[in-house]
Amino acid sequence: MSQKPEWQSPISPNRPPVPKTWHWLASLCVSVIALGTTTYFVAREQLPDEVEDELEPEEILISLGAPAQRLEPPPPPPSDLPPPPPMEAPPKLAERAEDAPPPEAPPQPRPVFQPVVSGPPSSGFGEGVGDAPPAPPPPLPPPPPRLNPDFTTISTKAYVSRVRYPRRAVLDQLEGLGMLAVTVERSGRVRGYNLRQSTGHRILDREILRVAEEVTQLDPLPVEYTLQSAVILIPFNFFIG
């Protein structure tokens, strides 16, 4: 008979007890109980889904006062309705035979001629039949009076004599012809002006308007001119010779 080796362990100085047979049986019972409990709860969670699939849906009506009634589907529409009337086929045009004579054209109405009665012109009292002579056209208005050319020349000199050719326009070789329309009263006072024609260069147009601001009085209108005001055109010719 061999002897058991001596127990040596730095953690536990005493030898652990040897498990008995009833220890193994107790452990096996605990394991069986735990496995059975787990299987029961798993089967209980899956049971409601299987039962709900087997139940048939049922319609329930909840009423406040009257007993609940089952909802019934509406009755089907009656099937003994009269059929719709048949669609009428469009009328077919009769085909014309190849050897048939051409159709006759409808008769044209006869023109009605009215007799023309000639006679002396009517006097306005219902006697006689005829066309009255056309009324003469209204006379043309008289042409507007023309200013004396000497007045226009003197007025042009009053404007052109004040022009100063801009230095920058001379350096840039800018030339052009501008036209200033001036309204003059009978007394010679300048009522207004406007640039009727541009020279094509802004710097030259500004010089024309500067001169127009300075001139406020011209000679009175000629005696033979019957209107109370006149419009004269003053040319401004910018030319570098």
DRENFIKOL-637138 format. One line per field, with one value per residue (C-alpha): y, x, z; residue in one letter. Coordinates in steps of 0.05 Angstrom, whole numbers, padded with zeros to 5 digits. Layout:
N
north Y | ...
east X | ...
up Z | ...
type A | ...
END
This chain:
241
north 00000 | 00066 | 00126 | 00192 | 00246 | 00302 | 00365 | 00424 | 00491 | 00562 | 00587 | 00535 | 00497 | 00445 | 00392 | 00406 | 00355 | 00301 | 00310 | 00257 | 00221 | 00261 | 00324 | 00301 | 00284 | 00352 | 00387 | 00346 | 00362 | 00437 | 00434 | 00396 | 00447 | 00507 | 00475 | 00460 | 00531 | 00562 | 00517 | 00536 | 00611 | 00605 | 00563 | 00613 | 00673 | 00638 | 00611 | 00677 | 00687 | 00616 | 00624 | 00692 | 00661 | 00608 | 00658 | 00687 | 00764 | 00785 | 00854 | 00886 | 00949 | 00989 | 01031 | 01079 | 01058 | 01008 | 00936 | 00920 | 00897 | 00863 | 00905 | 00874 | 00888 | 00929 | 00888 | 00879 | 00923 | 00893 | 00855 | 00862 | 00932 | 00942 | 00939 | 01006 | 01025 | 01004 | 01056 | 01081 | 01071 | 01135 | 01141 | 01116 | 01159 | 01128 | 01111 | 01143 | 01096 | 01106 | 01111 | 01159 | 01229 | 01286 | 01322 | 01385 | 01451 | 01489 | 01545 | 01613 | 01671 | 01722 | 01791 | 01845 | 01909 | 01973 | 02028 | 02092 | 02153 | 02214 | 02283 | 02351 | 02357 | 02357 | 02425 | 02399 | 02396 | 02324 | 02344 | 02310 | 02253 | 02260 | 02267 | 02334 | 02361 | 02346 | 02401 | 02437 | 02418 | 02465 | 02516 | 02499 | 02539 | 02593 | 02575 | 02600 | 02664 | 02659 | 02698 | 02746 | 02711 | 02771 | 02759 | 02686 | 02706 | 02759 | 02710 | 02656 | 02704 | 02720 | 02646 | 02626 | 02686 | 02657 | 02587 | 02565 | 02503 | 02454 | 02442 | 02368 | 02364 | 02399 | 02350 | 02291 | 02319 | 02318 | 02351 | 02353 | 02393 | 02408 | 02443 | 02483 | 02500 | 02567 | 02594 | 02671 | 02716 | 02778 | 02821 | 02781 | 02744 | 02672 | 02630 | 02562 | 02518 | 02445 | 02407 | 02386 | 02351 | 02324 | 02332 | 02260 | 02280 | 02295 | 02347 | 02388 | 02382 | 02409 | 02470 | 02484 | 02480 | 02525 | 02579 | 02570 | 02585 | 02651 | 02679 | 02703 | 02762 | 02771 | 02824 | 02833 | 02795 | 02832 | 02873 | 02833 | 02769 | 02763 | 02708 | 02721 | 02674 | 02639 | 02579 | 02589 | 02537 | 02556 | 02513 | 02499 | 02473 | 02448 | 02442 | 02440 | 02471
east 00000 | 00030 | 00031 | 00000 | 00051 | 00056 | 00016 | 00058 | 00028 | 00049 | -00024 | -00061 | -00020 | -00076 | -00097 | -00167 | -00221 | -00237 | -00309 | -00358 | -00410 | -00469 | -00432 | -00437 | -00510 | -00528 | -00492 | -00529 | -00597 | -00583 | -00563 | -00627 | -00670 | -00636 | -00643 | -00717 | -00732 | -00697 | -00736 | -00802 | -00792 | -00769 | -00830 | -00876 | -00850 | -00861 | -00931 | -00971 | -00945 | -00966 | -01035 | -01047 | -01034 | -01088 | -01142 | -01188 | -01200 | -01268 | -01301 | -01326 | -01369 | -01368 | -01430 | -01448 | -01518 | -01541 | -01517 | -01458 | -01474 | -01432 | -01417 | -01445 | -01415 | -01459 | -01503 | -01476 | -01507 | -01566 | -01546 | -01613 | -01599 | -01618 | -01558 | -01534 | -01563 | -01520 | -01476 | -01503 | -01455 | -01437 | -01474 | -01435 | -01428 | -01455 | -01400 | -01407 | -01403 | -01347 | -01394 | -01443 | -01451 | -01419 | -01464 | -01498 | -01476 | -01529 | -01562 | -01532 | -01578 | -01591 | -01561 | -01613 | -01601 | -01628 | -01646 | -01606 | -01649 | -01615 | -01642 | -01626 | -01593 | -01638 | -01657 | -01664 | -01741 | -01749 | -01758 | -01713 | -01663 | -01588 | -01521 | -01501 | -01432 | -01378 | -01361 | -01296 | -01237 | -01220 | -01167 | -01096 | -01068 | -01020 | -00946 | -00910 | -00872 | -00798 | -00745 | -00700 | -00634 | -00596 | -00629 | -00605 | -00535 | -00529 | -00556 | -00506 | -00448 | -00471 | -00462 | -00402 | -00361 | -00362 | -00337 | -00270 | -00242 | -00227 | -00151 | -00159 | -00203 | -00148 | -00095 | -00139 | -00158 | -00233 | -00278 | -00353 | -00415 | -00468 | -00535 | -00568 | -00643 | -00658 | -00728 | -00729 | -00787 | -00808 | -00768 | -00705 | -00702 | -00679 | -00735 | -00701 | -00653 | -00637 | -00581 | -00615 | -00554 | -00493 | -00421 | -00406 | -00359 | -00382 | -00328 | -00351 | -00425 | -00409 | -00377 | -00440 | -00484 | -00436 | -00443 | -00519 | -00520 | -00483 | -00527 | -00593 | -00611 | -00612 | -00638 | -00715 | -00752 | -00762 | -00826 | -00850 | -00848 | -00920 | -00911 | -00894 | -00834 | -00787 | -00740 | -00672 | -00618 | -00547 | -00492 | -00428 | -00373 | -00312 | -00256 | -00180 | -00148
up 00000 | -00026 | 00019 | -00002 | -00018 | 00031 | 00014 | -00002 | -00026 | -00010 | -00015 | 00027 | 00078 | 00090 | 00040 | 00010 | 00027 | -00024 | -00052 | -00030 | -00073 | -00048 | -00068 | -00141 | -00135 | -00106 | -00162 | -00215 | -00183 | -00184 | -00257 | -00276 | -00239 | -00272 | -00341 | -00330 | -00306 | -00367 | -00415 | -00381 | -00388 | -00460 | -00479 | -00443 | -00483 | -00550 | -00533 | -00544 | -00615 | -00635 | -00603 | -00637 | -00706 | -00693 | -00671 | -00724 | -00725 | -00700 | -00711 | -00646 | -00642 | -00577 | -00565 | -00508 | -00488 | -00541 | -00543 | -00587 | -00658 | -00709 | -00770 | -00833 | -00902 | -00950 | -00997 | -01067 | -01121 | -01159 | -01220 | -01257 | -01284 | -01357 | -01405 | -01434 | -01501 | -01560 | -01593 | -01660 | -01717 | -01756 | -01822 | -01881 | -01943 | -02006 | -02054 | -02123 | -02182 | -02231 | -02291 | -02257 | -02288 | -02250 | -02200 | -02225 | -02195 | -02155 | -02194 | -02185 | -02165 | -02218 | -02206 | -02194 | -02232 | -02204 | -02253 | -02248 | -02251 | -02277 | -02266 | -02239 | -02170 | -02111 | -02084 | -02012 | -02012 | -02038 | -02112 | -02162 | -02154 | -02162 | -02127 | -02098 | -02116 | -02064 | -02015 | -02029 | -01984 | -01927 | -01942 | -01920 | -01861 | -01881 | -01876 | -01814 | -01824 | -01836 | -01798 | -01833 | -01849 | -01821 | -01752 | -01752 | -01773 | -01718 | -01665 | -01688 | -01680 | -01609 | -01591 | -01632 | -01608 | -01537 | -01555 | -01527 | -01561 | -01503 | -01498 | -01488 | -01550 | -01590 | -01564 | -01580 | -01649 | -01633 | -01685 | -01696 | -01715 | -01662 | -01667 | -01612 | -01615 | -01581 | -01566 | -01569 | -01547 | -01585 | -01538 | -01553 | -01485 | -01490 | -01462 | -01468 | -01508 | -01521 | -01557 | -01622 | -01652 | -01615 | -01639 | -01622 | -01565 | -01495 | -01482 | -01543 | -01524 | -01455 | -01486 | -01527 | -01465 | -01427 | -01481 | -01480 | -01406 | -01416 | -01472 | -01442 | -01488 | -01564 | -01611 | -01613 | -01667 | -01733 | -01741 | -01801 | -01759 | -01732 | -01681 | -01608 | -01606 | -01654 | -01653 | -01686 | -01698 | -01679 | -01711 | -01674 | -01720 | -01682 | -01734 | -01726 | -01788
type M | S | Q | K | P | E | W | Q | S | P | I | S | P | N | R | P | P | V | P | K | T | W | H | W | L | A | S | L | C | V | S | V | I | A | L | G | T | T | T | Y | F | V | A | R | E | Q | L | P | D | E | V | E | D | E | L | E | P | E | E | I | L | I | S | L | G | A | P | A | Q | R | L | E | P | P | P | P | P | P | S | D | L | P | P | P | P | P | M | E | A | P | P | K | L | A | E | R | A | E | D | A | P | P | P | E | A | P | P | Q | P | R | P | V | F | Q | P | V | V | S | G | P | P | S | S | G | F | G | E | G | V | G | D | A | P | P | A | P | P | P | P | L | P | P | P | P | P | R | L | N | P | D | F | T | T | I | S | T | K | A | Y | V | S | R | V | R | Y | P | R | R | A | V | L | D | Q | L | E | G | L | G | M | L | A | V | T | V | E | R | S | G | R | V | R | G | Y | N | L | R | Q | S | T | G | H | R | I | L | D | R | E | I | L | R | V | A | E | E | V | T | Q | L | D | P | L | P | V | E | Y | T | L | Q | S | A | V | I | L | I | P | F | N | F | F | I | G
END
